[in-house]
């Protein structure tokens, strides 16, 4: 693993781990922000859950962020963990920066914070595509099927040649 990955992965994971601990330990402080998202999705006919359910979801999200952040910082399943972290961060960024509710200086502050969160999401998504120089699974599968096809063709030609030598016809 390169030195850059060794340094960058824990740096990328740190804000996710810290946010995960905050959500897991103090889910009550996240309720108000969660309600803002519930208000948005209520327009689609989805009802807001109870505070108990909201706290459980918050704790689960926090635990997931901690687990994925630690996995990323230790380079364990980095593509999966960064993909999950990036996906989890999208609703959290909207909940933490409700620019649609504010005007003036508060709205600019929300936009700046949302842009920072978007940068974190982008970093996680870029990291989720990092194959560390290895070809993708799709490329390897395609190569394997071509090799298998070539091998099968060689076996068929060999069998046909041997059959002609022995005077066996079809």
N, C-alpha and C positions, 0 to 999 in steps of 0.2 A: 504494500500500500504506500502511496506517495506521502511525502511529508505534508503537502498541502491538504490532503484528505484527513490526515491525522490531526491537524490543527483545526481545520474548518468544520468538521462534523460536530465536535463538541461545542464549538461556538454557535453553530446553527441550532443545536439542540437545547442550549441553555434557556432561552426565553420560553420555549415550550415546556420544559421541565418545571420552571418556576411558576408559570401560569397553571400547570397541572396540579402542583402542590397547593396553590392557593384555592383552586376549585375543589380539590378533594378535602381539604381541611376546613374551609369556611364556605360551604355551598350557599348558606343563607345570604351572604353578601353578593351573590350573583343572581338572585331571584329577580330583582328589578330589571336588570339588563335582559334576562331571559324573557320577561314579560313583553319587552319591546319587540322581540322576534315573534312571540305568540300573537301580538297585535297585528303584525304584518301577515302572518299565515292565516289569521282568522278571516281575512278577506276571501280565502279559498275554502272556507267552511270547516276548517280544522279548529277544534276547541282546545283551549289552554288546559293543561293538566293541573292537578293540585300542587300545593307547595311541597308536599312529601315526594311526589313523583319528580318534580322539578329538581329537588335536592338530590335524588337518586341519580337522575340523568347527569346532573352537574358533577357529582362524585365519579360517576362512570367515565365521563368525558375527561375529567382530571386524571384519573388512573390510567386511561388510555394514553393521554399526552405524556405522563411520566414514563410509562413503559416504552412507548415509541421513542421518546427523547433519549432515554437511557440506552436503548438498543442502537439508536443512531450514533450516540457519542462513543459507543464501544464497537462501532462498525459491524453490528449484527443485524442482518436483514435491512440494510440501509435504504434500499429502494422501496420496500414495503412500508417501513416506518416513516420515511419522508412523504410518501404518498398519502398515508393516513393523516399525518400532521398537517399537510397542506389542505386536505379536504376538511378536517376539523376546524381549521382556522377561519374558513370563509364565513360561516354563520357567527362565529365569535367576533370577527372583525366588524361585522354589521351591528351586532348587539352592543359592542363597546363604543361604537362611533355612529350614533344615530343622527347623521347630518340632516336628515329630512325633518327633524323636530326643532332644529335651531336656525337662527339667523345671525348674520353679522360675524362678529369675532368668534363666537362659539361654533358656528358652522365651519369657518375656516380651520379652527382647531380640530374639529372632527374630520375634515377632509385631509389634513396633514397626518393625523393619526391613522386614518384609513389608508393613506398612501404608504405609510410605514408598514402597516399590517399587510398590504398588498405586496410589498417588497419581501417580507418574510414568507408569504405564501409562494411567491415566485421562486425564491431561493429553495424552498422545500420541493417545489415541483421540478426545478432543474436538477436538484440532487436525486430525485426519484428516478430520473432517466440515466443517471451515471452508471455505466456498466463496467467501469474501471478497465477499459480497454478490451473487454471481452465482447464477442459478437452476441447479438440478441438471441433469445430462444427461437424466435421465428426464423432467423437466418440459419441457425444450427439445425433446426428441424428440416428446413428446405434442403440444406446441403446433405443431410442424412438420407432424405428420400431420393435425391438424385444419385447418391452413392449406392443405395439399395437397388434402385432401378438399373444402374449400370452393372452392378454385380449380378442381378437376376438375368440380364441380357447376356452376360459373359457365360453364365452357367448354361443357359439355353443353347448358345452357340457351341459350347463344349460338348454338351449331350448330343446335339445333332451331328457334330463332327465324328464323335465316337460311334454313333449309330451307323453312319455311312461306312466307317472303317470295318465294322462288324457285319455289314451287309444287311442291317435291319432297316426295313422301310416302314413308313407310317401307315 
